[in-house]
Every structure is written in structure tokens, then in C-alpha cells.
Amino acid sequence: MKLSFVIPCYHSAATVGAVVEEIERTCEGLSCGSGTDADYEIILVNDGSGDDTWEVIRSLAETHAEVVSIDLARNFGQHAALMAGLKETRGDIVVCLDDDGQTPADEAGKLIAAVEAGADAAYARYANKQHSLFRNFGSFLNEKMAAVMLGKPRDLTVSSYFAVRRFVVDEMLRYHGSYPYVIGLVLRSTDRIVNVDVTHRKRESGRSGYTLVKLIALWMNGFTAFSIKPLRIATLAGMLFALVGFLYGIYTIIKKFVVPDVPVGFSALMSAIMFIGGMLMLMLGLIGEYLGRLYITQNSNPQYVIRERTGAGRDHA
């Protein structure tokens, strides 16, 4: 059995080397082998880092026979970087993890064992996450969005640390849209997904690359690329507001007949118009988001662009 480890790297020059070394020690414990005929490989993807991350991972590829380094032409985002790494994998089981050491590579055996036991995908679940309050809140919203919009089982916890079978990776790579969302791709490929409890470490250096803007973009990507539920919600909301408006109109007419001297409420009318107008603009914006993404995808906007590959005897044609 061959294992593949995929690590998207962003401003992680100080930490990614230790992650690679930990994977090597872990695989020795799992009897994965070593050397040029290794039964494992490590795919490092530099996602347009502004520091010397690329120089570090290229050096790792030169000094470690099992390492492949990929340099993206610009910052495409974590999910696009994962897709670039998955494209390079050859393993029967693929493990994806972070570059900052917070996802413990020495516990990868738990995820691999769960897949070998019959699961198609195994996600790490953390009892105590060591992220910031902002990042934890973002993860909470992401979980809720995936459950409501993508049909994720509510008792399943998803994270950036997971292991999947080869056929799941192959199915994920069939997606050529401009906006990949890895969780959505896994959920649409299989329902044999389990959680495995692992520890979560504190960040040794640096800070998370996810800002509020990036998190919002990720959520928008998740439900506009893999779900039409927002459109259905917009349709139901439109029907509801139309019904309320119709009933309120009947109420106003009856009230005018019963109490002829009642004044017509200009403020109430303007409030209703502003509220309904705002809802209409929101729904039109949502439809526009879908159409815009469809337009960009039809114009073959790439998921990622690779500037350079090195390591592990790859054919870099």
C-alpha cells in the first residue's frame, strides 16, 4: 500500500520542514518504507507565499527522495492548492494536513487505520481546538453551512486533516470548475465518512492565513458551487413576502372601509417598500453570483496554475 501526504503551504517556511520530518518518522513507525522506492510520498504545494516558503520546500524536495514540491503562480487559496496536490498523488490512501504543525502528523495512523477498516474518508475531530476565537467561530459557521447547504450529516465534523481512498481522490479530480470546495467534493463522492479523535496543537509560529474576507469567500464558494438550496430559499422567501404583502393589502382595504378616518401610514409604507426592496436586491445578487461563477467557469478560468514542479523523479513536462 502506498500513502500520499498533501500539504498546502502558505507562509510556512519556519514550520513545514518539521512537518515533513514528523511524517517521515510516522511512516517509519507504520512500516511505510523509505528511500527512492518509498511506499509514501509527500506533496508540498506553495500557494503563492510572499516569504521564502518556496525555497524551503524546493530544498526539501532536493534532499528528501519522497518529497515533491509544487510552486503555484499566485495565491489561489487552500482548496485550489489541495487540488493541485491531489493531482500529483499516486497513493492508495491520501492524507491531507496543514503546514503549521497544528494537525499532528504523528497521529496520521489513526486516520489511515479508519480507512483501512472500511471507511472511504476519515476526518480528524478535535476535542480542544487551539485556534483563535475568530477562527473557531469561522469553523463553526462552516460546519453549519455544510450541514444545511451540502447535506453533511450533523454528527460529522469536517476539518483540514483527513484521509481518503484513491477512488475518492479520482472522483474529486473529475471536478474541473473554477471554484473547488474540497468538503463538497468528498460529500458528493461517498457517504462512508467517519470521524477520528486526534489532538490539536498550538501554533508554534505565524498566524492563520484565513481572514474574514477569505472565510466569507470560502462559504460563498461552498454553497454556490455545490448547492442550489440558496436559490430555493430565495424562491420560498419571495413567495412568503408576496403572500404577506397580499394579506396586508386586504387588511388595509378592510380597515379603510371599517374605519374611514384612519390615516394612511406613509412611514409604514416606506418601511415595507425598503424591506421588500432590500430582499429583492439580495435575491438578485445571489442569482448574479451563480451566473457570474458559471460565466467564469465557462471561460475556463483555471483552478490553479503551476509555475514549477520538483522532486521525486517526476516527469515535469
Sequence and secondary structure as in RCSB ss.txt:
>XXXX:A:sequence
MKLSFVIPCYHSAATVGAVVEEIERTCEGLSCGSGTDADYEIILVNDGSGDDTWEVIRSLAETHAEVVSIDLARN
FGQHAALMAGLKETRGDIVVCLDDDGQTPADEAGKLIAAVEAGADAAYARYANKQHSLFRNFGSFLNEKMAAVML
GKPRDLTVSSYFAVRRFVVDEMLRYHGSYPYVIGLVLRSTDRIVNVDVTHRKRESGRSGYTLVKLIALWMNGFTA
FSIKPLRIATLAGMLFALVGFLYGIYTIIKKFVVPDVPVGFSALMSAIMFIGGMLMLMLGLIGEYLGRLYITQNS
NPQYVIRERTGAGRDHA
>XXXX:A:secstr
  EEEEEEESS TTTHHHHHHHHHHHHHHTT   STT SEEEEEEE S SSSHHHHHHHHHHH TTEEEEEESS 
  HHHHHHHHHHH   SEEEE  SSS S GGGHHHHHHHHHTT SEEEEEESS  S HHHHHHHHHHHHHHHHHH
   TT    S EEEEHHHHHHHHT   SS  HHHHHHHH S EEEEEE      SS  S  HHHHHHHHHHHHHH
H  HHHHHHHHHHHHHHHHHHHHHHHHHHHHHHSTT    HHHHHHHHHHHHHHHHHHHHHHHHHHHHHHHHHTT
  S  EEEEESTT    
